[in-house]
Amino acid sequence: MLSHNFNREFILSQLLDLAELPVLLSTEGLDVARQMASKMVDLFQAQKAISIIGLAPYHHIARDLADHFKHGLNMERPPLPVSFLESTSRQQQALSSLISQGKKGDGLLVIAGEHSLETETIVREAKDKSLFTFAFCSYPPLKDHHPDLLFYLPVVNRPRAKEIFLMLGHIICTLVESTLFGNSF
């Protein structure tokens, strides 16, 4: 059985973790969200598409964000050209062929955590195809191949990274919707 002091210390540590993360979103994180939303608006206005891929264990977040970007998060609106690319470690070859289907000038959003080598490979392949690259990454940071716009969250706590990535994606989606379709939500 857990001691009373352990429960108290654990709860306090979790609250401190949560208190720390909004600081990341309130400074450079929100500026990156604004930049990402602005570039996505530019892509959609240029009749380009965006693909979203989430590396395990972030594929559910990527699927959710792709659905919200495509069909709407806060309002009823026409669908946007957004697709979800499913990735598993067994599908690395298939992933390369999915990325190669993108057209020059399209966008690719990669949601990854500690899978920096796989993320760097995806970013490199996307850039070789002339896709604009966005990424949400947590610790460890990318070393060689960097996306065009990166939200880097320096934490190793996967549940916290998932919460922040989903929140950031919803902020970006709201900014895109309000820019393209007005503030009617």
N, C-alpha and C positions, 0 to 999 in steps of 0.2 A: 504494500500500500504506500502511496506517496505521502510524504510528510506535508504538513500545513505550510511550512516555510518554502518547500519546493514549489507548491502550487502558487504561492504568492510571488516568488521570484520568477517563475515561468510566465505568469500573467503579466507582470511588469515588463519582462523582456520583450514579450509580444507587443505590448503597447508602445514600447520604445521603438521597436522595428517599424510599426505603423506610423509613428510620429515622425520618423526620419524620412520615409519615402515621399510624403507630400512635398517636402522641401525640394527633392529632386524634380518633381513635376512643376513646382511653382517657379523655378528659375530657368535653367537652360532647357529643361524638358519640354516646357510649354512652348518655348521658341521653336524647338525642333518640330513639335506637333503642328505649329502654324506653318512652318516651311514645308512640311510634308503635305499638309492639306492644300496649300497653295499650288504645289507642283502637281498634285493629283487633279486639281481643278483644271490646270493648264492641259494636262494629258487628256482629260475627258472632253474639254472644249476643242481639242485638236483631233477628236474622233479616234483616240488611241484607247487601248484596253489595259487593264491592270490585272495581273495574276497574283494570288496570295498563296504562299506556301508556309506551313508550320512544321518544323522539325520536331520529332518526338521529344518530349511529351507536350509540345505546344500546338499540335495539329488541330485539336478541338477549338482552340482560340482562333486559329487561322480560318477554320471552316465557319465559325460564328461571324467573324469580321467580314469574310467574303460575302456571306449571306446578307449582312446588314448593309454593306456597301452596295451590293447589287440591287436589293429590293427595298431598302429604306430602314433607317433606325428610328427616327423621330417623326416621320411623316409619310403619308401616301404619296408616291411619286413614281415616275417612269423608271424602269430598271436602268442601271448603269452597266457598261461592259466590264464586268469583274468576274473572274473565275477562280476557283479553288483548285490548287494542285496538291494532290495527296502524295505524301512522301513517307516511305519507310526505308530502313536500311537496305532491305532486299530490292528496293526499286531504284537504286541510284542510277542505273543505266536508263530506266524508263523516265526518270526525272530529267536527265539530260535531253531526252527526246521531247519531253513536254516543254522545257525551256526553249528548245530550238524552234518550237511552233510559234513563239512570240514574234511579232513583227518589229522591225526597226522603229524605235521611238516609243514602244509600249513600256509599261512599268511592271516591276516585280517587287513585291513586299515579302521579305523573308522574316519569319518570326522564329528565333532560335535562342537557345540558352547556352549551355556549355559546349555545344557542338561546333566549335569555331572552325575546325578544319573542313567539315562538310559545308558550313556556311560560306567559308571563303571560296570553296570550289563552285558553289552555286552562284555566288556573286561574280566570280571570274568568268564563268560560262555565260551569264546574263550580259555582262559588259562586252564580251566577245561578240555577242549577238546584237549589240547596241541597244540594250534595254536600259531604262533608267531604274536604278536599284535603290530600294528603301529597306531598312532592316531595324528590327527591335532585337537587341542582344543583351544578354547578361554576362556575368563573369564566367570565364576569362575573356578579355577583349580580343577582337580580331587583330591579327598580326600583320598580314601581308596584303590581302585584297579587301579594300574597304568599299562599302556601298556609297552611292552618291549622297544619301541622307541616312544618318544613323542615330537611333535612340539607344544609348548604352546605359544599362542599369548595373552598377557595380555591386551586385549582391549574388550570393550563391543559393539563397533560399528560394527554391522553385515555386512554392505557393505564392510568395510575395511577388516574384517576377511575373507569374501568370496574372495576378490581380492588376498589377501596374500595366502590363501589356494590353490587357482587355480594356482597362480604363483609358489608356492612351489611344487605342484604336477607336473607341467610342467618341472620344473628343475629336479626333481627326474626321471621323465619319460625320459628326454633327457640323463641323466647320465646312466640309465639302457640300453637304446637303443645303446648309443655309446660304452658301455662296451660289450654288447652281440653281436652287429652287426657291429661294426667298426664306424669310423667317416665319413661315406660316405653320409652325408646330408648337 
